[in-house]
Amino acid sequence: MADQLFDTLLAETKKIFAEKFGTEPEILVAAPGRVNLIGEHTDYNGGYVFPMAIERYTIIAASRTNADKATIWTNNCGRKAVSRAAGEFAVRGEIEPDDAVDWTSYVQGTIACALEKGAKIEGAFNAVINSNVPLGGGLSSSASLEVAVATLMEELSGHKFGKEEKPLLCQKAEHVFAHMACGIMDQFISALGQKDCAMLLDCRSQVPEMVPMSDPSVSVLITNSNVKHQLSGSEYPERRKDCEKVAKLLGHELLRDVTMDELLASKDKILAVDDGERLFKRARHAVGEDGRTLKMKEALISGDWATVGAQMYASHESLRDDYEVSCKEIDALVEIARKIGPEGGVIGSRITGGGFGGCTVSLVKTDKADEIAATIAREYKSQIGKDATIFVTRPAQGARVL
Ligand code: GLA
């Protein structure tokens, strides 16, 4: 199923390339979306995240040209998607960001940051970008686009970026050109994911540890609430600022360096400042989430599914109540999964990604996955009146040249 989806996307991308440019592409690259198992809103606090790449990709087909600018068609890509649009992109000289953000911002931004890091190209290129990563679903359609473009720039220039350099330049493109102050999780996992592994990333040292997830009896089920999230709003940067404020107040650079004991002991000090109650709740989430992430990783390795599930539900509650990034549709999905419970094959479930809509991630027993998906779809429709989109994925390979 996953291979078939990939093959279909690849064939479609080549077909559009032939239609638009009248030739076969010279270069083909792919970069996946991701799902975060746990460790949410911790990356920009220097904490731990535990994502895996998913079997949904952005593919780029390209060929070199002698033109001044690159001509790129998109079929479906970027946080703010449009279908079948073309753009012209600068490939040398000073490249300035625009105020307005659309799919071209991610592409132009990544080209600019790749050039800055030494991926100089002669001439330009024609390309088609196509993606089956759901847009606005919290599955990192933007990071997969950035990482695919960076990988293309490596191929076009013959300049290989360092292991961490590639995700970091993609993050910079998102900060500067898409005006979204994201952390490093999405770009790291899209660039460095490995098949059948989740990745525990210490976002302070930026050193990833690959954790095998090859037990065939457990599956990762992703449920899209089909409530589109939009992260460039104020919610994300506001939370980031709140966390930074608390860290500073407690004399640290990052919340990662604050222990739960220290946070609880400093409660009165935090409550005494403006919006102290909110600040305390935000920090309690970030600090607690680091502990849950490390605990879940250990439990996953030892196959202690009860502990895995408990961490996932606790993470969801903390994101719902303390971090306030959930919504009624997502809460309904998690409650439906929780009700099915271990007897019905559900290990755990939680919101995943930036929040305010998007998807839930659930770990389920493989032999019950179809039944669970059917129950979730039916109950969600009856409670919320919307259709959920549900799929199962294995941990996928990160960016690659095809
Ligand atoms: C978005 C950001 C990530 C991370 C998550 C929340 O996906 O791009 O850097 O902060 O939200 O965990």
Residues whose N, C-alpha, C, O or C-beta is under 5 A from the ligand:
A	BS01	GLA	G39 E40 H41 T42 D43 C182 G183 I184 M185 D186 G353 G354
